[in-house]
Amino acid sequence: SVALTNNGVYLELIGVFSEKVVVVTSGRPPSRKLNVGNVSKHAFYQQGSGSNTLVFMYSVQPGDEDSNGVRMNSTISLNNGSIQDERSNNVPLLLNNIKSTAGILVDAIAPSIKNISIPVSKLYKEGDTLAFLVNFTEKVMVNITGDTPFIKLVISNIVKNIRYINGSGTPGFTFRYIVQKGDLDKNGIKIDSVLSTGNSGITDSAGNTAIKNLKNTGALSGVKIDAVAPVFVPGNTGISICENAAATSITELLVVSDDEAGELLTWRITTGSDNGTITKPVYSATSNGSGVTPNGILYKPLLSYTGQDTIFIQVSDGVNT
């Protein structure tokens, strides 16, 4: 009788004879032909000479696949060797009672990444989410040990991590990055070419480890980030004005530091004066990449008013305030 088993690493064929047999090899050992996914393979003799049980083995190779059941040839190839009983009689090479191999399946094809769905091309601000969907060639599972899988994200020249969120047991894994205050990349983000797993693993149902090379990522030049707001330059937060004074410039209180040259900055009064008037309650100027001073913003106190007056002004670059 002949039985075939699959231990996940090799296919083992066990032939049981009616008496003890002796194997003599000459060059290649005797073998049994297999069909793995309609591709011919050979299981070579390994052990058993001197007993009634011979073991033939085939080591599963990367790329082998058979979802319908491995098939065995019914004859033994001697390969210039011999198999005889103890009285030197040649044993029959045609084997009987071959057990069903319909349940002997092979999957040695590692899952890989087909493509990645990337965020919509636009400008993202602080708190926005960058979502990436990594699509594998088949369902895969993630076994998280310590750190979660991630994709390295380059914002300007600073490396961040896009973290795995969910998707284990499906072909698609979701990764997300929340834009942080201070992130800035007006030329388009970049991602690494390899999915990082750390101590965690990504495998298919057969245990094949996924190939982590990222493919077909699409163009990221339109995915831009601006999470840097213009900042009022530290200094005086108030000025002293004489009673019944003429309109007085307050621009020295409103100087802004902005590193992004070419941005349109807008100063806007959010809470006006109760005891005076402001010219130009809305003022705009283009950033020069350093300190920007608004011109012509004047404050005039009400006639005969003495005391403190408070005004709240915000500045925005159109994205960040």
C-alpha positions in Angstrom: 0.0 0.0 0.0 1.1 3.6 -0.5 0.1 6.7 1.5 1.0 10.3 1.0 1.2 12.9 3.8 1.9 16.7 3.8 3.7 18.1 6.8 3.8 21.6 5.4 7.5 21.4 4.5 7.7 18.2 2.4 5.5 15.5 0.9 6.2 12.1 2.3 5.2 8.9 0.4 5.3 5.7 2.4 5.2 2.4 0.6 4.4 -0.7 2.6 5.5 -4.0 1.0 4.5 -7.6 1.9 8.0 -8.4 3.1 11.3 -6.8 3.8 13.1 -5.2 0.9 16.6 -3.9 0.2 17.3 -0.7 -1.8 20.5 -0.3 -3.8 21.1 3.1 -5.3 23.4 4.0 -8.2 23.6 7.8 -8.7 20.2 9.2 -8.1 18.0 7.1 -5.7 14.8 5.5 -6.8 11.9 8.0 -7.1 8.2 8.4 -7.4 6.7 10.9 -9.8 4.1 13.4 -8.5 1.9 16.0 -10.1 1.7 19.2 -8.1 -0.7 21.5 -9.8 -0.1 19.7 -13.1 3.7 20.1 -12.8 5.8 16.9 -12.6 7.9 16.6 -9.5 9.9 13.7 -8.1 9.9 12.3 -4.5 13.2 10.5 -3.9 13.8 7.5 -1.7 15.0 8.5 1.8 15.0 5.5 4.1 13.6 2.1 4.9 16.0 -0.4 3.2 15.9 -3.7 5.2 12.3 -3.2 6.3 9.0 -3.6 4.6 8.4 0.2 4.6 10.1 2.6 2.2 9.9 6.4 2.5 10.1 8.8 -0.4 10.1 12.5 0.1 9.6 15.7 -1.9 10.6 19.0 -0.4 7.9 21.6 -1.2 9.4 24.5 -3.2 8.5 28.2 -3.3 5.8 28.6 -5.9 4.4 25.1 -5.7 0.6 25.1 -5.5 -2.1 22.5 -5.9 -5.6 23.2 -4.6 -7.2 20.1 -6.1 -5.0 17.4 -4.5 -1.6 16.1 -5.4 -1.5 13.0 -7.7 0.9 10.1 -7.6 2.3 8.0 -10.4 1.7 4.3 -9.7 5.2 3.1 -10.5 8.6 3.4 -9.0 11.5 4.7 -11.1 14.7 2.8 -10.1 17.1 5.3 -11.7 19.7 2.5 -12.3 19.3 1.2 -8.8 17.3 -1.8 -7.5 14.7 -2.8 -5.0 14.8 -6.5 -4.1 13.6 -8.9 -1.4 16.0 -10.7 0.8 16.3 -13.5 -1.8 17.3 -11.0 -4.5 14.0 -11.1 -6.3 13.1 -7.8 -7.9 10.0 -6.3 -6.3 7.1 -5.2 -8.6 7.4 -1.5 -9.6 3.7 -1.1 -10.1 2.2 -0.2 -6.7 -1.2 -1.2 -5.5 -3.7 0.1 -2.9 -2.7 3.8 -3.5 -4.8 5.8 -1.0 -6.6 8.9 -2.1 -4.6 12.1 -2.3 -7.5 14.4 -2.9 -6.9 16.0 0.5 -3.2 16.5 0.0 -3.0 20.2 -0.9 0.0 22.4 -1.5 0.3 26.2 -1.1 3.8 27.5 -1.2 3.0 30.8 -3.0 3.7 33.8 -0.8 1.1 36.5 -0.8 2.3 39.8 -2.2 1.0 43.4 -2.4 -0.9 44.2 -5.6 -1.4 47.9 -5.1 -2.1 50.7 -2.6 -5.0 53.0 -2.5 -3.6 56.4 -1.5 -5.2 59.6 -0.1 -6.9 62.1 -2.4 -4.6 64.7 -3.8 -5.2 67.9 -1.7 -3.7 70.0 1.1 -4.1 68.4 4.5 -4.1 70.3 7.8 -3.5 69.4 11.4 -5.9 66.7 12.6 -6.7 65.4 9.1 -6.3 61.7 8.3 -4.1 60.2 5.6 -5.6 56.7 4.9 -3.8 54.1 2.9 -5.4 50.7 1.8 -2.8 48.0 1.1 -4.2 45.3 -1.2 -2.7 41.9 -1.1 -3.1 39.1 -3.6 -5.1 37.0 -1.2 -6.5 37.0 2.4 -3.8 37.5 4.9 -3.6 37.6 8.7 -1.4 39.8 10.9 0.1 38.4 14.1 1.0 41.5 16.2 3.9 40.9 18.5 5.0 44.2 20.1 4.9 46.9 17.5 2.2 47.0 14.8 3.0 47.0 11.1 3.7 50.4 9.6 4.7 52.2 6.4 7.4 54.8 6.7 6.1 58.3 5.6 8.5 61.1 4.6 7.1 64.6 5.3 9.7 66.9 3.8 12.8 65.2 5.2 11.2 63.9 8.5 10.2 60.3 8.8 6.9 59.4 10.4 5.0 56.1 10.6 1.7 55.2 9.0 0.2 52.6 11.4 -1.8 49.5 10.7 -5.4 49.9 11.8 -7.4 46.9 10.7 -8.0 44.3 7.9 -6.5 41.1 9.3 -8.2 38.1 7.6 -9.0 40.1 4.5 -7.0 41.0 1.4 -7.0 44.7 2.4 -5.1 46.3 5.3 -5.9 49.9 6.4 -3.0 52.2 7.5 -3.5 55.7 8.9 -1.6 58.8 9.8 -3.1 61.8 11.7 -1.4 65.0 10.6 0.4 66.5 13.5 1.0 70.2 14.4 4.3 71.2 12.7 4.0 68.8 9.8 4.8 70.6 6.5 5.3 69.4 3.0 4.1 71.5 0.1 5.9 69.4 -2.5 4.1 66.1 -1.9 4.7 63.3 0.7 6.7 60.1 0.0 6.4 56.6 1.4 8.9 53.8 1.8 9.1 51.0 -0.8 8.7 48.2 1.9 6.0 47.5 4.5 7.6 47.3 7.9 6.4 44.6 10.3 8.9 44.8 13.2 8.4 41.6 15.3 4.9 41.1 13.9 4.1 38.8 11.0 1.8 38.8 8.0 0.9 35.4 6.5 -1.7 33.6 4.5 -3.8 30.7 5.7 -1.1 28.2 4.7 1.5 30.1 6.8 3.4 31.7 3.9 5.0 34.9 4.9 3.8 37.9 2.8 6.3 39.6 0.5 6.4 43.2 1.8 7.5 45.2 -1.2 5.0 48.0 -1.9 3.8 48.1 -5.5 1.7 50.5 -7.6 1.6 53.2 -5.0 0.4 55.9 -7.4 1.5 59.5 -7.5 1.8 61.2 -4.1 3.0 64.6 -5.4 -0.5 66.0 -4.9 -0.8 64.8 -1.3 0.5 67.9 0.5 0.5 68.9 4.2 0.4 72.2 6.0 0.0 72.0 9.7 2.2 75.1 10.5 0.3 78.2 11.5 1.7 81.8 11.3 2.8 82.9 14.8 2.7 86.4 16.3 6.3 87.5 17.2 6.7 87.5 21.0 7.1 91.0 22.4 4.8 93.8 23.6 1.2 92.9 23.8 0.1 96.5 24.5 0.8 100.1 23.9 0.1 103.4 25.8 -1.8 106.1 24.0 -2.7 109.6 25.3 -6.3 110.6 26.0 -7.9 112.0 22.9 -4.9 110.9 20.8 -5.1 110.8 17.0 -5.3 107.4 15.3 -2.2 105.5 16.3 -0.5 102.6 14.5 -0.6 99.2 16.3 1.2 97.2 13.6 4.2 96.6 16.0 1.9 94.4 18.0 0.8 92.4 14.9 4.1 91.3 13.4 3.9 87.6 12.3 6.6 85.0 11.8 5.8 82.7 8.8 8.3 80.5 7.2 6.2 79.7 4.1 7.0 82.4 1.5 4.2 83.2 -0.9 1.3 82.4 1.5 -1.4 85.0 1.7 -1.8 86.0 5.4 -5.0 87.6 6.7 -5.3 89.5 10.0 -8.9 89.7 11.2 -10.5 91.3 14.3 -12.5 88.6 16.2 -13.5 90.8 19.1 -13.6 94.5 18.4 -12.9 97.5 20.7 -15.5 98.8 23.1 -13.7 102.1 23.6 -12.2 103.0 20.3 -12.1 102.3 16.6 -9.8 100.2 14.3 -9.0 101.0 10.7 -8.8 98.0 8.4 -10.5 95.3 10.5 -9.4 92.9 7.8 -5.9 93.1 6.3 -4.0 90.8 4.0 -0.3 90.5 3.0 1.9 88.0 1.2 4.4 86.2 3.4 8.1 86.8 2.6 9.2 83.7 4.5 10.2 85.5 7.7 8.6 88.4 9.7 5.6 90.0 8.1 4.2 93.3 9.3 0.7 94.5 8.4 0.6 98.1 7.3 -1.9 100.9 8.1 -3.8 99.3 11.0 -4.6 102.2 13.3 -6.4 102.5 16.7 -8.2 105.7 17.9 -9.7 105.8 21.4 -13.1 107.3 21.9 -13.2 111.0 22.9 -12.3 111.6 26.6 -11.9 107.8 27.2 -9.2 106.8 29.7 -8.5 103.3 30.8 -7.7 99.9 29.2 -9.1 98.6 26.0 -8.7 95.1 24.6 -8.9 93.8 21.0 -8.6 90.2 19.8 -7.0 89.7 16.4 -6.3 86.4 14.6 -4.0 85.7 11.7 -4.5 82.9 9.2 -2.7 81.5 6.2 -5.9 80.2 4.7 -5.4 76.8 6.2 -4.0 77.3 9.7 -5.0 80.0 12.2 
